[in-house]
Amino acid sequence: MKVLVASALILVGSCSTLRHSEKIENLKDSISYDDKKIVEKYLNTINSEELKTHVEEISSEKYNGRMTGEKGHNEVCDYIRNYYKSQNIKAPESHPDYYQKVPKEVLPEGLNESQNVIAYIEGSEFPDEYIYIAAHSDHEGIIDGEIYPGADDNGSGTAAVFEMAEAFKKASEDGYNPKRSIVFLHVTAEEVGLHGSRYYTNNPVFPIENTISTLNIDMIGRVDERHKDDENYIYVIGSDRMSTELHFIVQEANSNFTSLNLDYKYNDDSDPNRYFYRSDHYNFAQKDIPVIFFFNGEHEDYTKPTDTADKINYQLLAKRTKLIFATAWYLANSPDRLNPEII
């Protein structure tokens, strides 16, 4: 009798596993780029020279390390705002100057009022559904008389958002407007505790319940020690935690367009670095929004005054940016809204 019961349990377990496997395969098979040539056209407008121009500007010493609330960071935010104006990418109607003020009361003691910078392209079919492409604009400021330029952290991410915004705008002008709205969000106060993104998710400019996904970019211009012999990688963190479909979308994007090594080492919740909790996507995840954190890992110049623009690998930065663009394109243009479930 015990043998029969055990056999029955094995049979039930096997059927259950099979059903799960079929669901996974069906999901994978449903994700495809039917407009691959169109995606490639605009993906290829992302180039290393433009990225370099932006990183060099953002990490310039004239901004004194971009400390939250200080003159240098305010000037960088103005540079960000002026970029979107130059591209004719609009501000939210409720914030026509592109700025969401972040009051000093929600920031650590001693910091001045700051601002998130927000621009967006309105969707053609589902304008009230939103994809966020986010990066923080602040850095460490001046410490012991030395300027911390933050070229990788996070000049690289800021520049990547610019290039993707420009690519989506060009596609829109050519008649390929995204079906869903795409929000380009540059948050403040990441370095002092993720305060800018926390303020945004608690005071959203667009309805937070209509947010489909947030793609967060924080340091994607360098190579860490672990990959010094194979630079063709990017760490992908959080993609499978809230949406199995999102996890497979980034893999399909990579398979079709970039062929990077998607490294999931830091996606392990038991990893002692706990990177999932340490950048701005986390505040969106707290609102049950599927997220991905794109990251190159720490390197010898991480949070040091030696994190300068001349050390960025611009070809690699461009390739990683293309991966994120292709992922965002799918999310924005899929006929069906992303399924926020784990299978």
C-alpha positions in Angstrom: 0.0 0.0 0.0 2.8 2.5 0.9 4.5 1.7 -2.4 1.3 2.4 -4.3 0.8 5.7 -2.5 4.3 6.7 -3.2 4.0 5.8 -6.8 0.9 7.8 -7.1 2.6 10.8 -5.6 5.5 10.5 -8.0 3.0 10.3 -10.9 1.2 13.4 -9.7 4.5 15.3 -9.2 5.7 14.3 -12.6 2.5 15.6 -14.2 2.7 18.8 -12.3 6.3 19.3 -13.4 5.4 18.6 -17.0 2.6 21.1 -16.9 4.9 23.7 -15.4 7.5 22.9 -18.1 4.9 23.3 -20.8 3.9 26.7 -19.4 7.5 27.9 -19.4 8.0 26.7 -23.0 4.8 28.3 -24.2 5.8 31.5 -22.5 9.2 31.5 -24.1 7.7 30.7 -27.5 5.3 33.6 -27.2 8.1 36.2 -26.9 9.4 37.2 -30.3 10.5 40.3 -32.2 8.3 40.4 -35.3 9.6 43.9 -36.1 13.3 42.9 -35.7 14.6 45.1 -38.6 12.8 48.1 -37.3 14.2 47.6 -33.8 17.7 47.2 -35.3 17.3 50.5 -37.2 16.8 52.5 -34.1 18.9 50.4 -31.8 21.8 51.2 -34.2 21.4 55.0 -33.6 22.9 54.4 -30.1 26.6 55.1 -30.6 29.6 55.3 -28.4 30.6 58.9 -29.4 27.4 60.4 -28.3 27.6 58.4 -25.1 31.1 59.7 -24.5 30.1 63.3 -25.0 27.4 63.0 -22.3 29.5 61.1 -19.8 32.3 63.6 -20.2 29.9 66.5 -19.5 28.1 64.9 -16.6 31.3 63.9 -14.9 33.0 67.2 -15.5 34.8 68.7 -12.5 32.8 71.9 -13.0 29.8 70.1 -11.4 31.8 69.3 -8.2 30.7 65.7 -7.9 27.0 66.3 -8.2 26.1 66.1 -4.5 22.3 66.2 -4.0 20.9 69.7 -3.5 24.2 71.4 -4.3 24.8 73.9 -7.2 26.7 71.3 -9.3 24.0 68.8 -9.2 21.3 71.4 -9.9 23.3 72.4 -13.0 23.5 68.8 -14.2 19.7 68.5 -13.8 19.4 71.6 -15.9 21.7 69.9 -18.5 19.4 66.9 -18.4 16.3 69.0 -18.8 17.8 71.0 -21.7 18.7 67.7 -23.4 15.1 66.7 -23.5 14.0 70.1 -24.7 16.6 69.9 -27.6 15.1 66.5 -28.6 11.5 67.8 -28.4 10.7 65.1 -25.9 8.0 66.6 -23.7 7.6 67.0 -20.0 4.6 65.7 -18.1 1.6 68.1 -18.2 1.6 68.4 -14.5 5.3 69.3 -14.4 6.0 71.4 -17.5 9.5 72.4 -16.4 10.5 68.6 -16.3 11.2 68.9 -12.5 9.6 67.1 -9.7 10.8 69.0 -6.6 12.1 66.7 -3.8 11.7 68.7 -0.6 14.6 68.9 1.9 12.2 67.5 4.6 12.4 64.0 2.9 16.2 64.1 2.5 18.9 63.4 5.0 19.7 66.3 7.4 21.9 68.9 5.9 20.9 68.5 2.3 19.0 71.1 0.3 15.9 70.7 -1.8 16.6 68.7 -5.0 14.7 67.5 -8.0 13.9 64.4 -10.2 13.9 65.1 -13.9 11.1 63.5 -15.9 10.4 63.4 -19.7 8.2 61.0 -21.6 7.0 59.9 -25.0 3.2 59.2 -25.0 2.0 55.8 -26.2 -0.1 55.6 -29.3 -2.4 52.7 -28.2 -2.1 52.4 -24.5 -1.0 55.9 -23.4 -2.0 55.3 -19.8 0.4 52.3 -19.4 4.0 53.3 -18.5 7.4 51.8 -19.0 10.1 53.6 -17.0 13.8 53.8 -18.0 15.5 55.2 -14.9 19.0 56.3 -13.7 20.2 58.4 -10.8 21.9 61.7 -11.6 23.6 62.5 -8.3 27.0 61.4 -6.9 29.3 61.8 -3.9 30.2 65.5 -4.3 33.5 66.7 -2.8 35.1 64.7 0.0 38.3 65.9 1.8 38.8 68.4 -0.9 38.6 65.9 -3.8 36.0 65.9 -6.4 34.2 62.6 -7.0 33.3 62.7 -10.7 31.2 59.5 -10.9 31.7 58.9 -14.6 30.5 55.3 -14.2 28.4 56.0 -11.2 26.1 57.1 -12.7 27.2 59.2 -15.7 27.1 56.0 -17.7 23.5 55.3 -16.8 22.4 58.9 -17.4 24.0 58.9 -20.8 22.4 55.6 -21.7 18.9 57.0 -20.9 19.7 59.9 -23.2 20.6 57.7 -26.1 17.5 55.5 -25.7 15.3 58.5 -25.5 16.8 59.8 -28.7 16.3 56.5 -30.4 12.7 56.2 -29.3 12.1 59.8 -30.4 13.5 59.1 -33.9 11.3 56.0 -34.2 8.3 58.0 -33.2 9.0 60.7 -35.8 9.3 58.0 -38.4 5.8 56.7 -37.5 6.9 54.0 -35.1 5.5 55.5 -31.9 5.6 53.2 -28.9 2.2 51.6 -28.1 2.8 52.4 -24.4 4.2 55.5 -22.9 7.9 55.6 -22.0 9.0 57.6 -19.1 12.7 58.8 -18.8 13.3 59.3 -15.1 16.5 60.8 -13.7 16.2 60.5 -9.9 18.1 62.4 -7.3 19.6 61.4 -3.9 20.4 57.8 -4.8 23.8 58.0 -3.2 22.4 59.2 0.1 19.7 56.5 0.5 17.5 56.1 -2.6 15.4 59.1 -1.5 14.6 60.5 -5.0 13.1 57.3 -6.3 11.3 56.8 -2.9 9.8 60.2 -3.2 8.7 59.6 -6.8 7.1 56.2 -6.1 5.2 57.8 -3.1 4.2 60.8 -5.2 4.0 59.5 -8.7 3.5 61.9 -11.6 1.8 59.1 -13.6 -0.5 56.5 -11.9 1.8 54.0 -10.2 -0.8 51.2 -10.7 -0.4 51.7 -14.4 3.4 51.2 -14.4 4.2 48.1 -16.4 7.9 47.8 -15.6 11.0 49.8 -14.5 14.4 49.3 -16.1 17.0 50.8 -13.8 20.5 51.6 -15.0 23.2 52.2 -12.4 26.9 51.8 -13.6 27.1 50.1 -17.0 30.3 51.6 -18.4 33.1 49.6 -16.8 34.3 46.0 -16.2 34.8 44.4 -12.8 37.5 42.0 -11.7 35.4 39.0 -12.2 35.1 39.7 -16.0 38.5 41.1 -16.8 39.2 38.3 -19.2 35.7 38.5 -20.8 34.2 42.0 -21.0 31.1 40.9 -23.0 28.7 40.8 -20.0 26.2 42.6 -17.9 24.7 41.8 -14.5 21.0 41.4 -14.6 19.3 41.7 -11.2 15.7 41.2 -10.3 14.3 40.2 -13.7 12.7 37.0 -12.4 11.5 38.1 -9.0 8.2 39.5 -10.0 7.5 38.5 -13.6 8.7 35.3 -15.3 7.8 36.9 -18.6 10.1 39.9 -18.0 13.0 37.5 -17.3 12.5 35.8 -20.7 12.0 39.2 -22.5 15.4 40.4 -21.6 16.9 37.0 -22.7 15.1 37.2 -26.0 16.3 40.8 -26.5 19.8 39.7 -25.8 19.6 36.7 -28.1 18.3 38.8 -31.0 20.4 41.9 -30.7 23.4 41.9 -28.4 24.7 38.5 -27.4 26.0 39.6 -24.1 26.7 37.2 -21.2 23.8 37.9 -18.9 25.3 37.3 -15.5 22.8 36.5 -12.7 25.4 36.1 -9.9 24.1 39.0 -8.0 20.5 38.1 -8.5 20.8 35.4 -5.9 18.9 36.7 -2.8 21.5 35.1 -0.6 24.3 37.1 -2.2 25.9 39.2 0.6 26.2 42.3 -1.6 22.3 42.6 -1.7 22.5 44.8 -4.8 18.8 44.3 -5.5 18.1 46.5 -2.5 20.7 49.1 -3.2 19.5 51.1 -6.2 16.4 52.9 -7.3 14.5 50.0 -8.9 14.0 48.8 -5.4 11.4 51.5 -4.6 9.4 50.5 -7.6 9.6 46.8 -6.6 8.2 47.8 -3.2 5.1 48.9 -5.2 4.9 45.5 -6.8 6.2 46.7 -10.1 8.4 44.2 -12.1 11.9 45.6 -12.4 15.4 44.9 -13.8 18.6 46.4 -12.5 21.4 46.6 -15.1 24.8 46.8 -13.5 28.5 46.2 -14.4 29.7 45.4 -10.8 32.1 47.2 -8.6 35.6 48.0 -9.9 38.8 49.6 -8.5 37.4 53.2 -9.0 34.0 52.6 -7.5 33.0 55.6 -5.3 36.5 57.1 -5.6 37.7 60.3 -7.2 39.4 58.2 -9.9 36.0 57.2 -11.5 36.7 59.4 -14.5 35.3 59.5 -18.0 38.5 58.4 -19.7 38.2 54.9 -18.1 34.7 54.2 -19.5 34.6 51.4 -22.1 32.3 53.3 -24.6 31.8 50.5 -27.1 30.7 48.2 -24.2 28.5 51.0 -22.8 26.8 51.3 -26.2 26.2 47.5 -26.5 24.7 47.3 -23.0 22.5 50.3 -23.8 21.2 48.5 -26.9 20.2 45.6 -24.8 18.1 47.8 -22.5 16.6 49.6 -25.5 15.6 46.3 -27.1 14.0 45.2 -23.8 12.1 48.5 -23.4 11.0 48.3 -27.0 9.4 44.9 -26.5 7.7 46.0 -23.3 6.4 49.2 -24.9 5.2 47.5 -28.1 4.0 44.1 -27.2 0.3 43.7 -28.0 -0.3 42.3 -24.5 0.6 44.0 -21.2 3.4 42.3 -19.3 2.2 39.6 -17.0 3.4 40.4 -13.5 3.4 36.9 -12.2 5.9 34.2 -11.4 5.2 30.9 -13.2 
